[in-house]
Amino acid sequence: MLYPIGIQSFSEIRNGGYVYVDKTALIYSLTSTGKYYFLSRPRRFGKSLLVSTLEAYFRGRKDLFKGLAIEELEKDWVEYPVLRLDLTGSRYTSVNDLRENLALHLSGWERTYGKDDEFTEPAARFKAVIDAAYRKTGRKVVILIDEYDKPIVDNIDDQVLMDAFRRELQGFYSVIKGKDEFIRFAFLTGVTKLGKMSIFSGLNNLNDISMDLGFSDICGVSEAELKEYFDGSVTELAEACRMSREECYSKLKTMYDGYHFNESASGVYNTDSLLKTFKANEFRMYWFETGTPTFLVRYFERSRYNLASICKEKVPEATLANVDYETPSLLTQMYQTGCLTISSYDCRFKTYNLDYPNKEVKYGFVNFLCQFYAQGLINGKFSISSFVCDIEKGDVLGFMDRFTSFLSDNNYEIQGDLELYFQNTMSVMLKMMGLYVKTEYRTSNGRIDIIFDTDKYVYIIELKRDLSPEEALKQIEAKGYDKPFLSSGKEIIKLGINFSSQTRTVDGWKADRS
């Protein structure tokens, strides 16, 4: 089987004999029941392929759809003039970069449909091209825009430049609404739905299907599609990994499934991760290998966030649907980039609960956090194996010496809540060891800062800043943090750690075992 890894051209996939998961019934529904659409999806989810498929359909390429669902649904196969704008593949460091990309596309359209030399500005030329395409072909125009938001999200840390891109794009995209009588269909995609950026103020007739139940699996692979198109691939993968087919299906689900774009929708798999797994016949964390969303990286660079809260906070419905860059929400950004997904919905209060979709994303995200909280794990200054062995043996002296040394060797420029920073650092390190770590663990009498267990031990950790490890231990005892775990049959290790604001490292620690 040929896997179209990195291939975003529908015609190349169909002509090259690559496997194609048939989404054309949804495409027919999309194109026959509406006119203006917007879809946001995380990267590597097949948005560009969807745009390419729409382009082939509206160009009347019936030959490419042989054997697909739409072949029977569509009776007319009319060829329309298609204006496809692709904002991917370019770096946008100035408005001129955007103008050059727009000019490149406009020049190509003008060569096909004719040019009016009276107009020089991108928006005016866009209007003229729509008119020219309609006059030349006698048919309404199809407009497809891929990654409409890239210039803005590439410059999240530069408010002036973001505003300049917003104004430029707003003027360009508003042309679409003004030319309604000449347009057959318009479709825009991006990673984010930008709120309070006024990009869509002139295009308020867009139907946002990003969280529409009927189109929840228009990108990605459903459970049924996995079994229909990749059953043979699963068999080969199972044999390569020396597991049963049932075990293989189960691991695929825990690794790559779990994306929910509507509270009632079934989960979908990340297409890119599936294809790479089948190609390599190996389970890996493929999603973060292609890079982390730039604006998410920059958000973490300039903020301090309690990692324990990521999957505990409730997100209002309106907040989840839009990214507001004036007051950015980390959870909204993580949802729209695919780091988090919908786990449940409270219809009474119209709030969403979010969670990591699968193991690939969860542990990939932890790896990503290492560059902010545990750089030493990356650059080789820290012995991971020795740290794990100390924990598994219950050697508190050993792993605390290593942890203290690790903090001392790293030059942290800590801002904000120092205790929170150290809590995040320790949590990330422990998760990197493959340990199931809980932070801010709620009990009947308070919250435990950090708790995790091994085959033999339960570790209860209380962190203090500029106090004493004795006070930390006293809190564990006073609040009875160990009581829920006394029946586990494991030895309980209670650990109090104090951090110093001056030295920015461990000032002292004390352990008690029971």
C-alpha positions in Angstrom: 0.0 0.0 0.0 1.2 3.5 -0.9 0.9 6.1 1.9 0.6 9.7 0.8 2.8 11.1 3.5 3.3 14.8 3.0 1.3 14.8 -0.3 -1.4 17.4 -0.3 -2.4 17.2 -4.0 -5.6 15.3 -4.6 -4.7 14.6 -8.2 -1.3 13.3 -7.3 -2.8 10.9 -4.7 -5.4 9.6 -7.1 -3.1 9.3 -10.1 -0.3 7.9 -8.1 -2.3 5.0 -6.6 -1.9 6.2 -3.0 -4.5 5.2 -0.4 -7.3 7.8 -0.1 -9.9 7.9 2.6 -13.1 8.8 0.8 -14.5 12.1 2.2 -16.3 13.0 -1.0 -19.8 12.4 0.4 -19.1 15.1 3.0 -17.7 17.3 0.3 -20.9 16.9 -1.8 -23.0 17.7 1.3 -20.8 20.8 2.0 -21.0 22.2 -1.6 -24.7 21.4 -2.2 -26.1 22.8 1.0 -24.2 26.1 1.5 -22.0 28.7 -0.1 -19.6 30.3 2.4 -17.6 28.2 4.9 -14.8 28.4 7.4 -13.0 25.4 8.9 -10.3 25.4 11.6 -8.3 22.2 12.3 -4.8 21.6 13.8 -1.9 21.2 11.5 -1.2 17.9 9.8 -4.9 17.1 9.7 -5.4 17.2 6.0 -6.8 20.8 5.5 -4.7 21.4 2.4 -5.8 18.0 0.9 -9.4 19.0 1.5 -8.9 22.3 -0.3 -7.2 20.4 -3.2 -10.1 18.0 -3.4 -12.6 20.9 -3.5 -10.5 22.4 -6.3 -10.6 19.2 -8.4 -14.3 18.9 -7.8 -15.1 22.4 -8.9 -12.8 22.1 -11.9 -15.0 19.3 -13.1 -12.3 16.6 -12.8 -14.8 13.7 -12.8 -11.9 11.3 -13.8 -10.2 11.8 -10.5 -13.3 10.8 -8.5 -13.9 7.5 -10.2 -15.0 4.9 -7.6 -15.6 7.5 -4.9 -19.0 8.3 -3.3 -19.4 11.6 -5.1 -19.2 10.0 -8.5 -22.8 8.8 -8.0 -24.0 11.8 -6.1 -22.9 14.5 -8.6 -24.8 14.4 -11.9 -23.7 17.6 -13.6 -19.9 18.0 -13.1 -19.8 21.6 -14.1 -16.4 23.3 -14.4 -16.1 26.6 -12.5 -13.3 29.1 -12.5 -11.3 28.5 -9.3 -9.2 31.0 -7.4 -7.1 29.2 -4.9 -4.9 31.2 -2.4 -2.3 29.3 -0.4 -0.6 31.2 2.4 1.4 28.2 3.6 5.1 27.8 2.7 6.1 31.4 3.2 7.6 33.4 6.1 5.9 36.7 6.9 8.2 39.1 8.5 6.7 42.3 6.9 3.5 43.3 5.2 5.5 43.4 2.0 6.0 39.6 2.3 2.3 39.1 2.3 1.8 41.5 -0.5 4.3 39.7 -2.6 2.5 36.4 -2.0 -0.8 37.9 -2.9 0.7 39.5 -6.0 2.1 36.2 -7.1 -1.4 34.5 -6.9 -3.1 37.5 -8.5 -0.7 37.6 -11.4 -1.4 33.9 -12.1 -5.2 34.5 -12.1 -4.8 37.6 -14.3 -2.9 35.6 -16.9 -5.7 33.1 -17.0 -8.7 35.4 -16.9 -7.4 38.8 -17.9 -5.9 41.9 -16.2 -7.3 45.4 -15.6 -4.2 47.7 -15.5 -6.3 50.3 -13.7 -6.0 48.5 -10.4 -2.7 48.0 -8.4 -3.8 47.3 -4.8 -4.3 43.6 -3.9 -8.0 44.0 -2.9 -8.8 46.0 -6.0 -7.1 43.5 -8.2 -8.9 40.7 -6.5 -12.2 42.3 -7.3 -11.2 42.8 -10.9 -10.1 39.1 -11.2 -13.4 37.8 -9.9 -15.2 40.0 -12.5 -12.9 38.9 -15.3 -13.2 35.2 -14.4 -17.0 35.5 -14.4 -17.1 37.4 -17.8 -14.7 35.0 -19.5 -16.3 31.7 -18.4 -19.9 32.7 -17.9 -19.8 30.9 -14.6 -19.6 32.0 -11.0 -16.3 31.9 -9.2 -15.0 29.4 -6.6 -12.6 30.9 -3.9 -10.5 28.6 -1.8 -8.1 30.0 0.8 -5.7 27.7 2.7 -4.2 28.8 6.0 -5.8 32.2 5.9 -4.3 33.1 9.3 -0.6 32.2 8.9 0.8 35.8 8.6 -0.9 36.7 11.9 -0.1 33.6 14.0 3.5 33.8 12.7 3.8 37.2 14.4 1.9 36.7 17.7 4.7 38.4 19.6 4.6 41.6 17.5 1.4 43.5 18.1 2.2 46.2 15.5 2.9 43.7 12.8 -0.1 41.7 13.7 -2.3 44.7 13.3 -0.8 45.5 10.0 -1.4 42.0 8.7 -5.0 42.2 10.1 -5.8 45.3 8.1 -4.2 44.0 4.9 -6.1 40.7 5.1 -9.4 42.2 6.2 -9.4 44.4 3.1 -8.6 41.5 0.9 -11.0 39.0 2.4 -13.9 41.5 2.5 -13.9 41.5 -1.3 -15.6 38.1 -1.1 -18.8 39.4 0.5 -18.9 42.4 -1.9 -18.8 40.0 -4.9 -21.6 37.7 -3.7 -23.5 37.7 -7.0 -20.4 36.4 -8.8 -19.4 33.7 -6.4 -20.5 30.1 -6.4 -18.6 28.9 -3.3 -16.0 30.1 -0.9 -14.0 28.0 1.6 -11.4 29.3 4.1 -9.2 27.1 6.4 -6.7 27.9 9.2 -5.4 26.6 12.5 -7.3 29.3 14.4 -10.5 31.2 14.4 -9.3 34.7 15.3 -11.6 36.6 17.5 -11.6 40.3 18.0 -9.2 40.7 15.1 -11.8 42.1 12.7 -10.5 39.9 9.9 -14.0 38.6 9.4 -15.9 41.8 10.0 -16.4 42.3 6.3 -17.1 38.6 5.8 -19.6 37.9 8.5 -21.6 35.5 6.2 -19.1 32.7 6.8 -20.6 29.5 8.1 -18.1 28.2 10.7 -18.2 24.4 10.6 -15.2 23.8 12.8 -17.4 22.4 15.6 -20.3 21.2 13.4 -21.3 17.6 14.3 -22.1 16.8 10.7 -18.5 17.7 9.5 -16.6 16.6 12.6 -14.6 13.9 10.6 -14.2 15.8 7.3 -10.5 15.8 8.2 -8.8 12.9 10.1 -9.7 9.2 10.1 -12.7 7.7 11.9 -12.7 4.3 13.6 -14.8 2.9 10.8 -12.4 4.3 8.2 -9.4 2.9 9.9 -10.8 -0.6 9.7 -12.1 -0.1 6.1 -9.0 1.3 4.5 -6.1 0.2 6.8 -7.0 -3.3 8.1 -4.2 -4.9 6.1 -1.8 -2.2 7.3 -2.8 -3.0 10.9 -2.1 -6.7 10.3 1.4 -5.9 9.1 2.1 -3.5 12.0 0.9 -6.1 14.5 3.3 -8.7 13.0 6.2 -6.2 13.1 5.5 -5.3 16.7 4.9 -8.9 17.8 1.4 -8.3 19.0 -2.1 -9.5 18.2 -4.3 -7.5 15.8 -6.6 -6.6 18.7 -3.7 -5.3 20.7 -2.5 -3.3 17.7 -5.9 -1.7 17.2 -6.0 -0.9 20.9 -2.6 0.7 20.9 -3.4 2.7 17.7 -6.4 4.1 19.5 -4.6 5.1 22.7 -1.7 6.6 20.7 -3.4 8.5 17.8 -7.2 8.6 18.3 -9.3 10.8 20.6 -9.7 14.1 18.7 -13.2 15.5 19.3 -14.3 18.6 17.4 -17.9 18.4 18.8 -19.0 17.2 22.2 -21.2 14.5 20.6 -18.8 13.4 17.9 -16.9 10.2 17.9 -13.1 10.5 18.0 -10.9 10.8 14.9 -7.4 9.8 14.4 -4.6 12.1 13.3 -4.1 11.1 9.6 -0.4 12.0 9.4 0.5 10.0 12.5 -1.4 7.0 11.2 0.3 7.0 7.8 3.8 7.4 9.3 3.1 4.6 11.7 2.0 2.2 8.9 4.9 3.3 6.7 7.5 2.7 9.3 5.7 -0.2 11.0 6.6 1.4 14.3 4.8 3.3 17.0 6.4 6.7 17.7 5.5 10.2 18.7 5.2 11.6 15.2 3.0 14.6 15.8 5.6 16.7 17.6 8.4 15.6 15.2 7.0 18.0 12.6 7.4 20.9 15.0 5.4 22.7 17.6 3.0 25.6 16.6 5.1 28.7 16.7 2.7 30.9 18.5 2.2 28.3 21.3 6.0 28.2 21.8 6.1 31.9 22.1 3.2 31.9 24.6 5.1 29.6 26.9 8.2 31.6 26.5 6.5 34.7 28.0 4.1 33.2 30.5 4.0 31.1 33.6 1.1 28.6 33.8 0.1 26.0 36.4 0.4 22.8 34.4 -1.9 21.1 36.9 -4.7 23.3 35.7 -4.5 22.5 32.0 -7.1 19.7 32.0 -9.1 21.0 35.0 -10.4 24.4 33.9 -13.7 24.8 32.2 -13.7 26.8 29.0 -16.7 28.9 27.9 -18.2 27.9 24.6 -17.5 31.3 23.0 -13.9 31.3 24.2 -13.2 27.9 22.7 -14.4 28.9 19.3 -12.2 32.0 19.0 -8.6 32.9 19.8 -8.4 36.4 21.2 -4.9 37.7 20.9 -5.6 40.8 23.0 -6.2 38.5 26.1 -4.9 35.1 24.9 -6.2 32.0 26.5 -3.7 29.2 26.7 -6.4 26.5 26.7 -8.1 27.9 23.6 -4.8 28.0 21.8 -3.9 24.4 22.9 -7.3 23.2 21.6 -7.1 24.9 18.3 -3.5 23.6 17.7 -4.6 20.0 18.6 -2.8 19.8 22.0 -6.1 19.5 23.7 -9.5 18.3 22.6 -13.1 18.2 23.9 -13.7 15.6 26.6 -17.1 16.7 27.8 -19.7 19.6 27.6 -21.8 21.2 30.3 -25.0 22.2 28.5 -26.3 24.1 31.5 -23.4 26.5 31.8 -22.2 26.1 28.2 -18.7 25.2 29.1 -16.3 22.6 27.8 -13.9 20.3 29.6 -10.7 19.6 27.7 -8.1 16.9 27.8 -5.1 15.5 25.9 -6.6 13.5 22.9 -4.1 10.6 23.2 -0.7 9.5 24.4 1.2 10.8 21.4 0.1 14.4 22.2 0.3 14.1 26.0 3.9 12.8 26.1 4.9 14.9 23.1 3.7 18.0 24.9 5.7 17.0 27.9 8.8 16.7 25.7 8.0 20.2 24.3 7.8 21.6 27.9 11.3 20.4 28.6 12.8 23.4 26.7 11.2 25.6 29.3 11.4 23.6 32.5 14.0 20.9 32.1 16.5 21.8 29.5 19.1 19.7 31.1 17.2 16.6 30.1 17.7 17.6 26.5 21.3 18.6 26.5 22.6 15.5 28.3 23.7 17.1 31.6 21.3 14.9 33.6 21.3 11.1 33.9 17.7 10.1 33.4 18.4 6.4 34.0 20.1 7.1 37.4 17.2 9.3 38.4 14.6 6.6 37.5 16.6 3.9 39.4 16.8 6.1 42.5 13.0 6.6 42.5 12.3 2.9 41.9 14.6 1.9 44.7 13.1 4.5 47.1 16.5 6.1 47.3 15.3 9.6 48.3 18.8 10.9 49.0 20.0 9.8 45.6 17.2 11.4 43.5 17.1 14.6 45.6 20.8 15.0 45.2 20.4 14.6 41.4 17.4 17.0 41.3 19.2 19.6 43.4 22.2 19.3 41.1 20.0 19.6 38.1 18.5 22.9 39.2 21.9 24.3 40.2 23.3 23.5 36.8 20.6 25.3 34.9 20.5 29.1 34.7 16.9 29.9 35.2 15.6 33.3 34.7 12.5 32.8 36.8 9.7 35.3 36.8 6.4 35.2 38.6 5.5 32.5 41.1 8.7 30.7 42.0 7.0 27.9 43.8 4.8 27.3 40.8 7.8 27.2 38.5 9.6 24.6 40.6 6.4 22.5 40.8 6.1 22.6 37.0 9.8 21.7 36.6 9.6 18.7 38.9 6.3 17.5 37.3 7.7 17.7 33.8 10.9 15.8 34.8 8.9 13.0 36.5 6.6 12.7 33.5 9.6 12.5 31.3 10.6 9.4 33.3 7.3 7.8 32.2 5.8 8.2 35.7 2.1 8.8 36.2 2.3 12.1 38.0 -0.6 14.1 39.6 -0.2 17.7 40.6 -2.5 19.6 42.9 -4.1 16.3 43.8 -7.4 17.0 45.6 -8.1 15.2 48.9 -10.8 15.8 51.5 -8.5 18.0 53.5 -6.5 19.9 50.9 -4.4 19.5 47.8 -1.2 17.6 47.5 1.4 19.5 45.4 2.8 16.3 43.7 2.0 12.7 44.0 3.2 9.6 42.0 3.8 6.0 42.7 6.0 3.1 41.5 5.6 -0.7 42.0 6.8 -0.4 45.6 6.4 3.2 46.7 3.9 6.1 46.9 5.6 9.5 46.9 3.8 12.5 48.5 5.6 15.8 47.9 4.8 19.1 49.4 6.7 22.2 48.1 7.4 25.4 50.1 9.2 28.6 49.2 11.5 30.4 51.7 10.1 28.4 54.6 11.4 25.0 55.7 11.1 21.3 54.7 9.9 20.6 58.3 6.9 22.9 57.7 6.2 21.1 54.4 6.2 17.7 56.2 4.1 19.1 59.0 1.4 20.0 56.5 1.4 16.5 55.0 0.9 15.1 58.5 -1.6 17.7 59.7 -3.9 17.3 56.7 -3.5 13.5 56.5 -2.4 13.5 52.8 -1.2 9.9 53.2 -4.5 8.4 54.5 -6.1 7.6 51.0 -3.0 5.5 50.2 -2.5 3.5 53.4 -4.3 0.5 52.0 -2.3 0.4 48.8 0.2 -2.0 50.3 3.1 0.2 49.2 5.6 2.1 51.4 4.7 5.8 51.6 7.5 8.3 51.2 6.5 11.8 52.4 8.9 14.4 51.1 9.0 18.1 52.1 11.1 20.4 49.9 11.9 24.1 50.4 13.0 26.3 47.6 15.0 29.5 48.1 14.1 32.7 46.2 17.7 33.9 46.5 19.5 30.8 45.3 16.7 29.7 43.0 17.2 26.1 43.9 16.5 23.6 46.6 17.3 25.1 50.0 16.6 22.0 52.0 14.5 18.8 52.0 13.4 16.2 54.5 11.7 12.8 54.1 9.6 10.6 56.3 8.7 7.0 55.5 5.8 4.9 56.6 
